[in-house]
Amino acid sequence: MSSSTHSTRSRGRTAPQAPAPAPDPAPAVPPPDHLTRRLKLVLAVLLTAQFTLAVDFSILNVALPDIGEGLGFALPDLQWIATAFALAAAGFTLFFGRIGDLLGRKRVFVGSVALLGLASLAGGLATSPAVLLAARVAQGLATAAATPAGLALLTTSFPEGPLRRKALGVNGALMSAGFTAGAILGGVLTDLLSWRWAFFVNVPVALAVVAIAPAVISESRPAVRPRLDLPGALTVTGALLSLVYALTYAGAHGWTAAPALAGFAAGAVLLAAFWQVERRVAEPLVPLGVLRLRSVAWGNVIGLLAFVTETSLVYLLTLYLQRTLGFSPLAAGASFGVLGLGTVAGGLLAPRVIAATSTVTALTAGALVQAVFTASLLLLGSTTGPALALLLPATFFGGVGNMLVIVAFMLTATSGLPDSAQGLATGLASMSQQVGITLGTPLMSTVVTATTPALATPAALHHGVTVAIGANTALVVLTAAIPALFLRSRRGGKR
């Protein structure tokens, strides 16, 4: 029966589920089994861009008071400098991942990095809150487009196996290290130069990537261009925007605040509408058959939890270092350098662990290592020397464990799918990452606020932070349990 006949007879009732994309035809030339000169250049360009995007998530955190003073932000409005970026970055990731499939991932990647450079220049030159917030929205949109496009170019440039494991391992390490480096770099630039340099630092990097990328990266797009599922794109983007807004508002004003509850309700309604649209449309934005794959569904849950726990731990330890131990913002940021080293070490170690065991083993073992060293932070006291003697090794080894999880999550969520589905797979993975980063801080902030007395003395705040570290540990233990329960192959083989 032809598809047109079937469509005519199905009108007025639910259309059949869109199947998962068919595998791409086998390449005529065998893929390389080692890093060629061209692949090294591709890797360098993509990793430079992804590291810069990760830095942008945290580089302004310690600069917020200076920005507020310089541009006249009211104290309650400072949160919008971070929220404007998070809304755009998390809300549009899945949509732009599909746009990369339509227009070409290389084209979207280069264009979005160019937008990042222009937005960063505008932010550094801003003379009013409105201009700076517009620049942050543009930076967020650039991140939402460049992250899935860059990941899709990475997974399609490197065949499944050792090369892809190595590429994703280094990519994961640099992205996580970039989040940590952003806190350090933001403090250094703000203290030594000006908060404006936290924007300007992106400009030469963006120029270099835009100049080099077209010559070394091959275009990547499905053989058959899919149609844009506009109703699906609008509903899922609206749902993500509503949920991210609700999360950030709840973190600042409480989870029972009316705008937060309205955001959660709108997000839930739009997600339900998105599900119904995807069931009926001929070419869905997210084929439900893909979401039913255990590797995609549970892999993204694990990735979400991995980013929730590690990024929120940085927030908790920042509170502890500054409010309990009395560290300056610059000293607190520098203390996370050891965490950054741990994530780099974990990213380099992860491909070897996965090759020697399996992705499921790496997910479980990495989360257990992270859980043990996160739990050790429950013993932190109020004396600087002993506290640092515990905190520095705990964050290093916890970072190693977290990076094992992140690399294995990326492999799990993007492996076993054809190149035609990589835009979707990397869009989902990027969405999990960015929503996780956005969700972690308000979630743990709520725990701290609920368990800290109104008179927030250093000792009382230390108690609240300790309770939140316990909650963080519980989430990491949950992360360790998921792959063991849901990702084991039925025959007990490697996954």
N, C-alpha and C positions, 0 to 999 in steps of 0.2 A: 504494500500500500504506500503511495507517495506521501511525503511529509505534508504537502499542501492539502491532500484529501483528508489526512488524519487531523490536521489543524481545523478544517472545516467541520468535521464531525464532532470535534471536541469542544467547539465553541459553546460557551454557556456552562461548562463544567470544568472541573480541575484537569489541567493538562498533565500528561505523564511526567515523572521526574526526569530532569535533564541528567543524562549519564555523566560520569566523570570524563574529562577529556581523553580522547584516544591517544595511545602512545605515538610519539613522533617517529617517522621512519628512521631506520638506522643510518648513521652518517656513512658516506661513501669512503671517507678517509678515517682510519683508526685514530682515536684521540691520543695525544701525547701522554707518555707515562712518566714524564719528568717536567720540571719547570723550565720551559724554553725562555729565551731572552724576551720574546714578546709577552709571554705570560707573566714574567716578572714585572714588566712595565705595566701591564694591565692590573696586576695585584697592587703595585705601588700607588697607582692613580686612584683606584677604588678605595684602598685602605686610608689614604690621605684624606679623601672626602668623608669617609665614614667616621674617622677619628674626629675631624673638625665638627661634624654634626653632633657627635656625642658630647664634645666639650661645651657646645652651646646650651645643653640642658642645665648646666650648673655654673657656668662661668660668671653669671651675674648675681648669684646668691649672696655673696659677701659684699657686693657692690651696691645692693639696694638702698641702704641708708644714704650713701653719697649721691646716688642718682636722684633720690627724693629731694635732697637738699639742693642739688644743682638745678633741677628743673621745676621745683615747686610742687611735687606730688604730695597730697595729703597722706598722712600715715596709713589710713585704711585702704588707700588706693594703690599702695606699693605692691600688693599681692598681684595686681593685674599685669605687672611686668612679666611675671612668671606665668600667670594664667592665660594671657593672650597667646603666648607661645605654645603652651600645652594644649589649648583648645584646637588650634590650627594643626599642630603636629600630630596629635592623636586622632582628631576628628576626620581628617581627610586622607589618612594613610591608605585605607582600603580602596577608596575611590581613585586615588592617583596610581595605585598599583595596577588597576585595570586600564587607566589611561595609557600607561606604559605599554601594555599589550596592544593597544589600538594604534598609537602613534610611533612606537618604537622605543625600547627602554633606553638605548643610548641617547636618543634625542631628548627624552624627558630628563635623563640624568644630567646631561650637559646644561640644558636650559634651567633646571632647578638649582644647580650649583651657581650659575650666573646670577639667578635671582637672589641666592644667599649672599653673594658678594655685594650686590646693589643694596639689599636691605640692611646689611651690616654697615655699609658706608652711610646710609641714611640715618641709622640709629646712632652712629658715632657723632654725626653732625647735628643731631636733633637739638632744637632749642625750646621745645614745648612737650608736655606730656602726650598730647595727641599724636605728634609726629613719631615719638619714640614707641608708643603702643602700636601704631600702624607698621613700623619697622619690625616689631616683634611678631606681629601677625604674619608679615611677609616671610620672616625667617622660619616661622612654624610651617607655613605652606611649602617653602623650599625643602624643609626637612621631611615633610609628609610625602613629597614627590621623589626626592633623591634617595631616601633610605630603601624603599622597596625596589626602585629601579636599580640601585647599586647592588643590592643583594641578588636580584634576578640576573644581572650581568655577571656577578661572581659565580652563581650556581650554573649558568649556562656556558660560561667560559671554561670552567673546570669540571671534567667528567666525574661522575660518582666514583668514590674510591679514595685512595691515599691523597691525591691532589686536592680534591674538594675538602676532605677532612682537614688538611693542612691550611688551605685558604680560609675556611670558616673558623678554624682555631685561632689564627692570627687576627682575623677580623673581629671575632668575639673578644679577644684579649684587648685589642686596641679600643673597641667601643666602650668596654667597661672601664679600661684605664682612662679613656677620654672623659668619662663622667667624673672620675676622681681628679684627673688633671685639671678639669675646669674649675673646681673649687680652689685648687692651689694657684693656678694661673690668674684667676680672677682676683685673688687677694694680692698677689705680687703686682699685677698691673695697676690695680686701684691704689695701692700704697705708694708705689714708686712713680707712676705717671698720672693716670686719670682713669676714671671708669669708662671713658670714651674708648680707650684702647682695648677694652673687652669686646667692643664691636669691631674696631679697626683691624684687629689681628686676623679676622676671617678674610679680609679683602685680598691680600697677596696670595693666600692659599687658593681662593676661588679663581683668581686670574690664572694661576699655574695649572689648575685642573682643567679649566675651560680651554686653555691653549694646547694642552698635551692630549687630553682624552680623545678628541676626534681622530687623531692620527694612530692611536694604539688600540682602541676598543672597537670591536666589530659590532654592528647593529644586531639586535636580538629582538625578535617578535614572532608570534605564532605564524605558521605557514598560511593559515586562513584567518583573516582579520575578524575578530568577534564584533558583534554589535554591542553598543553601549546600553546596558540595562538602566535607563534613566530613573524609573521609579525605584528600583532597588538601590541605586547610588544615592538618591535623595533621602530615602528613609534610613539607610544605615548611617549616612553622614550626619543626619539630624539626630539619630539616636546616640551616636558617639559624642557629638557636641553637647547634648543634654546631659549625658552621664558624666563626662569630664568636668563640665561646669558644676554639676551637683557635687562631685567629689571634692573639687577645690574649694567650693563655697562651704561645704560641710567641715573641711579641715580648718577653716578660718573662723566659722561662726557656729559650729555645732551641727550634728547630724539631724536634729529635729527642727532646724531653721526652715521656715516656709519656702524660701527659694530653693533650698537643697531638696526638700521633699518634692517640690514641683518638677525639678530637673530629673529626679529619679523616676517619677511617674511618667513624664513625657518620654524619657528614654525607653522605659519598658513598653509603652504603647507603640513607639516607632519601631522597636525591635520586633514586636509581634507583627506589625504591618510589613516589615521587611521579610519576615519568614513567609508570610502569605504571598507576597509578590514573587519570591523566589520559587515557590511551589508551582506558580502558574505561568510565568514568563517563559518564552521559548529558549532564550539564551540568557540565563541568569548571571548576575554579577558574581555570585558565589553558588556554584552548583551544589545542591544539598548532598549529592553523592560524595563529593569531596569532603564535606564536613562529617560524613559518617565514617570516614577512614579513621581508625583508631590513632594512627600516627599523627594525623593532622589535628584532630580534636584534642586528644590528651597531650600531644606535644605542645600545643599552644597554651593549654592550661598550666603545664609545667613552666613554660617560658614566662607567663604572666607572674606566677608565684616567685620565680627566680629574681625577676626585676623588682617586684614588690619588696622582697625581704632585704636585698642588698642595698638598694637605694634608700630605703627607709632606715636601715641601720646607720648609714652615714648621717642622716638627719638626727637620729637619737644620740649618736656619739658626739655630734657637733654641740648639741645641748649640754651634754655631760662635760665636755672639755671646756666650754666657755662659761657655763653657769655654775658648775660644781668645782672644777679645778681652776677657773679664772684665766684660761688661755685667751689670747687675742685672736681675732678672726684669722690673721695670717698664720699664727702658730697652730691653730686648730686645723686649718687647711693643710699645712705642711705635714701634720701627723698622719694624714691619710695617704701620704706617699708610699708607705709600706703596704697599704691595701692595694694601691695601684701596681706595685711590684708583684703582689700575690696574684692579681688577675692576669698580668702578663705571663707569669710562670704557669698559671693554670691553662691559659690559651695555648701555650707551646706544648704542654704536657697532654692536653686532651686528645689530640689525634693519635698519639701513641697508646693511650689507655683504651680508646675506642677500637683501634686496630687489634690490640692484644686481647680484648674481651668482647664487648658489644656496646651499642649505644644505651641499652637498658641498664647494663652494669655501670656505665659511666654516669648516667642520670642518678641512679640510686646511691652509688658510692660518693659522688660529688656532693649530693644533698646531705648525706650522713656526716661527711667531713665538715661541711658548713654548719650543720646543726650542733655538732660537738663544740666547735670553737665559738659559735654564737652563744651557746649555753654557758661557756666559761666566763663570758662577760658579765654574767649575773654576780660574779665575785668582785667586781670593781668597787674600790673604796674611794675615799675622799682625799687620799694622800698621793701626790703627784708621782713620786718615784715608783712605788709598787704598782700604781695604776698603769703607768706606761709600760712597765715590765710585763704586764699581762695583756694590755690592749694591743701593743704592736705585733707580737707573734700571733695573737688570736685573729686580728684582722688580716694578717698575711695569709695564714692557712685557711681561714674562712673564705678569703678571696680566691684561693686556688680551687677550693671545693665548688664555690659558686660558678666559676668559669668553666669547670668540667660540665656542670649542668647546662650552662648557656650554649656551649658549643654542641653538646649532644642534643639539646632542644632544637637548634637550628638544623642539624642533620635530620633529626626525626621528622620535623615539620615540612621539610622540603625534599626528602629523598623518596624514590619510588614513583615520582610524578614526571610526566613528559615536560619538555621545554615549554610547550604551549601553556602549561599550568603553573609555570614558575612565577609569573607575575602575581597570580592569585596567592600562591603559597607564600611567597616572600612578603606580599602585602599583609596577609594574616599574621605572619611572624612579626613583622614590623609593628603592626597594630598591637599585638600582645606586649611587645617590648615597651612601646610608648605609653600605653594605658597602664602597664605595671609601674613604670617610673612615676606617672602622674598619681596613681592610686596609693603608693606606699606611704608617702609623707602625710597626707591627711588621715590615713588609717591609723598610723602610729601616733600622730598628734592627738587624735581623739582619745587613745588609750592613756597618753600622758596627762591630758587635761582631766580626764575622769578620775584619775588616781592621785592627782596632786591637789592638796588643800588650797583654798583660795589665797592664803598667804604663802606664796611660792618661794620659800627660803631655799638656799642651795641644797639643804638636806632633804626637804620635801620634794623638790624637783628630781633629786637623785632617786628617790623612791619611785616616782612616776616613771622615770626612764627605765629603771630596773624592771618594773612590771611590763613595760612595753617590750623590753628585750626578751622577756619570757614569752610574750605573745608572738614575737618574731620567730623565736626558736620553734614554737609549736607549728607555725606555718611552714618552716623548713622541713620539719619532720613529716608533715603532710605531703610536701613535695617529694620526699624520699619514698613515700608509700605508693604514690600514684603509678610510677612505672612498673613497680613490682606487681601491682594488682591488675593493671589494665593494658600494659604494653608487652607482656610476655607472649611470644608466639605460641600457638596452640600445640605445636609439636616440640616446644622447648628449645627450638633453634635460636641462633643469633638473630638479633634485630638491630 
